[in-house]
Amino acid sequence: MKHASALRAGTIAIAAALLLAGCSTHSNPPSTAGGSTRKALSGSLTVYAAASLTASFDDLAKQFEKSNPGVDVKPIDYDGSSTLATQIIGGAPADVFASADKANMDKVSQPSLTSATPSVFASNTLQIAVAPDNPKKITGLKDLSNAALKVVLCAPEVPCGAASHTLLNADGITVKPVSEEQNVTAVVTKVASGDADAGLVYVTDVTAAAGKVDGVTIPDADKAVNQYYIAPMKSAPNPAAAKAFIAFVLSAKGQSVLAKYGFARP
């Protein structure tokens, strides 16, 4: 009887040990900050983004890194979408491209450099950027035709330039700019520094430069709405992180960040 009892106790002890071992094997599965059981992301992420996205994407990158501590988002490359598209076509090692329009995303998509269909993630409209308190008393697009004003526009191949010309042409207004810049940030800088009296930029750029420039609303700005596209690159060095970053931008949390900087939903 003692032998049987000892055997039974030993069997129970072995079973318990196996059960505990099984539990320990599955108690700590690899996870991400969102609670998923997929493998945690790691490595660096290279993002190319339109200049008008600077403040919002810097914020998105910080929040993405916080949720994915294994990922290092490199300082984002900001410039005019046309310039970035040319660099990517030339072989720049981007994981993600965020364009301020469809035309420049198409330049990258048509040679099949993207690994997924580009997604629309935000929209934007134009305002007239002027010096604080609007000393030239500019009230609308028609005022920009005044030869006495120094007006700066984005170059026609840049999304903000294409939108500017769409609006001006729609209203039959001719503007002779003192310069045409390769990105919207340069237009804001010239107005803020006093090198220009006015410039056509996005609502979000005026918001980001609050205190340095003021904005004059354009009543029919919806004639030239810019939609922003984002896509992962086929040659992305870190495709998993690229896919996750785009999903974050498109998520409710990402959209709330964009809204904070003045972007409208697609």
C-alpha distance (Angstrom), angle and dihedral (degrees) to the residues before:
residue distance angle dihedral
M1 . . .
K2 3.79 . .
H3 3.81 89.1 .
A4 3.83 91.7 51.5
S5 3.77 92.0 47.8
A6 3.77 91.9 50.1
L7 3.82 91.0 48.8
R8 3.79 91.7 49.4
A9 3.84 91.5 48.8
G10 3.79 90.9 49.5
T11 3.79 91.8 51.1
I12 3.80 91.5 51.0
A13 3.81 91.1 49.1
I14 3.81 92.0 51.6
A15 3.81 91.8 48.1
A16 3.80 90.7 50.2
A17 3.79 91.6 49.9
L18 3.80 91.5 50.7
L19 3.78 90.7 48.7
L20 3.81 91.7 51.5
A21 3.78 91.3 47.2
G22 3.79 90.4 52.2
C23 3.79 91.2 50.1
S24 3.79 93.2 50.0
T25 3.80 90.8 51.4
H26 3.82 91.9 60.3
S27 3.79 102.3 29.4
N28 3.81 95.9 91.4
P29 3.83 110.5 35.1
P30 3.80 117.4 175.2
S31 3.77 108.6 -89.4
T32 3.77 143.3 171.8
A33 3.78 128.6 -130.7
G34 3.79 89.3 -91.6
G35 3.78 92.2 62.0
S36 3.81 95.3 -106.2
T37 3.78 119.6 146.6
R38 3.81 92.6 -138.5
K39 3.79 119.6 113.1
A40 3.81 113.0 -75.9
L41 3.80 114.8 -105.6
S42 3.78 120.5 -112.0
G43 3.79 142.8 170.1
S44 3.79 131.8 51.7
L45 3.80 127.8 -48.8
T46 3.81 125.0 -149.9
V47 3.80 117.0 -157.5
Y48 3.81 126.9 -173.5
A49 3.81 111.4 -162.2
A50 3.79 140.2 172.0
A51 3.81 113.6 -94.4
S52 3.81 91.8 -116.7
L53 3.82 88.8 64.4
T54 3.81 94.6 60.1
A55 3.81 102.0 110.6
S56 3.80 96.0 35.5
F57 3.81 96.1 46.6
D58 3.81 92.6 46.2
D59 3.80 86.1 56.6
L60 3.81 93.0 44.9
A61 3.81 90.8 49.9
K62 3.82 92.1 53.2
Q63 3.78 92.3 49.6
F64 3.80 92.3 45.5
E65 3.81 90.6 52.4
K66 3.79 90.4 48.6
S67 3.81 90.4 54.7
N68 3.82 91.8 42.4
P69 3.81 107.1 36.6
G70 3.79 92.0 176.9
V71 3.81 91.9 64.0
D72 3.81 124.3 82.4
V73 3.80 112.0 -159.6
K74 3.78 105.1 -153.2
P75 3.83 118.1 -136.1
I76 3.78 101.5 -71.0
D77 3.80 117.9 -110.8
Y78 3.82 106.2 -125.3
D79 3.78 124.3 -173.0
G80 3.77 141.9 116.5
S81 3.80 110.4 -46.3
S82 3.81 91.5 -121.2
T83 3.81 91.3 54.6
L84 3.81 92.3 48.4
A85 3.82 92.4 47.3
T86 3.80 89.8 52.8
Q87 3.81 90.9 50.2
I88 3.82 92.3 49.6
I89 3.80 92.3 48.5
G90 3.79 86.4 50.3
G91 3.80 90.8 57.4
A92 3.80 105.7 -89.8
P93 3.85 107.6 165.7
A94 3.80 99.2 -120.2
D95 3.80 123.4 159.1
V96 3.81 94.5 -167.0
F97 3.81 134.3 20.7
A98 3.82 121.3 -161.1
S99 3.81 112.2 -171.7
A100 3.80 128.8 -169.0
D101 3.79 90.6 -137.9
K102 3.79 144.4 21.8
A103 3.80 95.5 -115.7
N104 3.80 94.1 66.0
M105 3.79 93.3 40.7
D106 3.82 87.1 53.1
K107 3.81 89.2 56.0
V108 3.78 87.8 61.9
S109 3.81 97.3 36.2
Q110 3.79 97.9 49.4
P111 3.83 93.8 62.7
S112 3.84 85.0 50.0
L113 3.79 94.0 -114.2
T114 3.81 91.7 140.4
S115 3.80 122.2 80.9
A116 3.81 95.9 -152.2
T117 3.79 139.3 24.7
P118 3.83 108.9 -78.8
S119 3.81 114.7 -107.9
V120 3.82 126.6 -141.8
F121 3.81 107.4 -127.2
A122 3.83 107.4 166.3
S123 3.79 145.9 -0.6
N124 3.79 135.0 -142.1
T125 3.80 140.8 -172.1
L126 3.78 134.7 -154.3
Q127 3.79 132.7 -99.4
I128 3.77 132.3 179.9
A129 3.79 109.6 -106.9
V130 3.81 113.5 -146.5
A131 3.80 136.4 167.4
P132 3.82 116.1 -79.4
D133 3.82 111.7 -72.3
N134 3.82 89.4 14.0
P135 3.84 97.9 -103.0
K136 3.83 92.7 -172.8
K137 3.82 90.1 55.0
I138 3.79 93.6 -129.5
T139 3.81 110.6 -179.2
G140 3.80 105.1 171.8
L141 3.78 150.0 -15.3
K142 3.80 93.6 -71.0
D143 3.82 90.2 65.1
L144 3.80 89.8 61.5
S145 3.81 90.1 69.7
N146 3.82 89.2 67.8
A147 3.80 105.5 114.8
A148 3.81 89.9 -148.4
L149 3.80 90.6 66.5
K150 3.79 123.4 84.2
V151 3.78 103.7 -134.6
V152 3.80 125.4 -176.0
L153 3.81 124.7 -161.8
C154 3.76 135.3 -180.0
A155 3.80 114.3 -102.3
P156 3.83 113.4 -90.5
E157 3.81 93.7 -110.8
V158 3.81 91.2 56.5
P159 3.84 115.6 85.2
C160 3.83 94.4 -119.2
G161 3.81 88.6 48.9
A162 3.79 93.4 50.4
A163 3.82 90.3 48.6
S164 3.81 91.3 47.4
H165 3.79 92.5 53.6
T166 3.80 91.0 46.2
L167 3.80 90.6 56.2
L168 3.80 95.4 42.5
N169 3.80 92.9 47.4
A170 3.81 92.0 47.0
D171 3.81 89.5 56.6
G172 3.81 94.9 40.1
I173 3.80 92.9 -117.8
T174 3.80 122.4 149.9
V175 3.80 117.8 -154.1
K176 3.80 125.7 -176.6
P177 3.81 103.8 -157.8
V178 3.78 121.1 -153.0
S179 3.81 86.9 -137.7
E180 3.80 141.4 0.2
E181 3.78 113.5 -141.1
Q182 3.80 130.5 -150.8
N183 3.81 94.1 -131.3
V184 3.78 138.3 21.5
T185 3.81 93.4 -115.5
A186 3.80 89.7 65.4
V187 3.82 90.3 54.1
V188 3.81 91.6 52.3
T189 3.80 90.7 47.2
K190 3.82 92.8 54.0
V191 3.79 92.4 50.2
A192 3.82 92.5 45.1
S193 3.81 92.2 49.7
G194 3.81 94.0 48.4
D195 3.81 93.8 -113.6
A196 3.80 87.3 118.7
D197 3.79 133.2 30.9
A198 3.79 94.7 -146.7
G199 3.78 143.5 -2.5
L200 3.78 138.6 -175.3
V201 3.80 110.3 -115.8
Y202 3.79 138.4 146.2
V203 3.78 124.1 -76.0
T204 3.81 87.3 -117.9
D205 3.81 91.9 56.7
V206 3.79 91.6 54.7
T207 3.81 89.1 48.9
A208 3.82 91.7 50.0
A209 3.81 91.8 48.8
A210 3.82 95.3 47.3
G211 3.80 110.2 158.5
K212 3.81 92.2 23.1
V213 3.80 97.0 63.5
D214 3.79 137.6 9.3
G215 3.78 126.3 -141.1
V216 3.79 130.0 -127.3
T217 3.80 111.8 -155.1
I218 3.80 118.3 -125.3
P219 3.84 108.8 -144.1
D220 3.81 95.1 -150.3
A221 3.80 96.8 38.1
D222 3.81 89.1 126.1
K223 3.81 87.8 75.9
A224 3.80 87.1 78.7
V225 3.79 109.5 34.3
N226 3.79 114.5 169.3
Q227 3.79 116.8 -142.8
Y228 3.79 117.8 -158.0
Y229 3.81 121.4 -137.7
I230 3.79 129.5 -161.8
A231 3.80 130.5 -169.5
P232 3.82 141.4 163.2
M233 3.78 117.2 -113.9
K234 3.79 120.6 -117.6
S235 3.82 90.3 -133.2
A236 3.83 92.9 46.0
P237 3.82 110.4 151.7
N238 3.82 88.6 -146.7
P239 3.84 108.0 30.9
A240 3.82 95.2 167.2
A241 3.80 93.1 55.4
A242 3.81 90.7 42.9
K243 3.80 91.3 55.2
A244 3.81 91.6 46.3
F245 3.81 93.6 48.4
I246 3.81 91.9 51.8
A247 3.81 90.2 48.2
F248 3.81 88.1 52.4
V249 3.82 92.6 50.9
L250 3.81 89.7 50.9
S251 3.82 93.9 45.4
A252 3.80 125.0 98.4
K253 3.81 89.5 -104.4
G254 3.80 92.7 50.6
Q255 3.78 92.0 47.2
S256 3.81 90.6 51.9
V257 3.81 89.5 54.9
L258 3.81 91.1 51.4
A259 3.81 91.0 47.5
K260 3.81 89.3 53.7
Y261 3.80 88.4 62.1
G262 3.79 94.3 48.2
F263 3.79 101.8 -95.4
A264 3.79 117.8 141.8
R265 3.78 124.4 -140.0
P266 3.81 116.3 -93.8
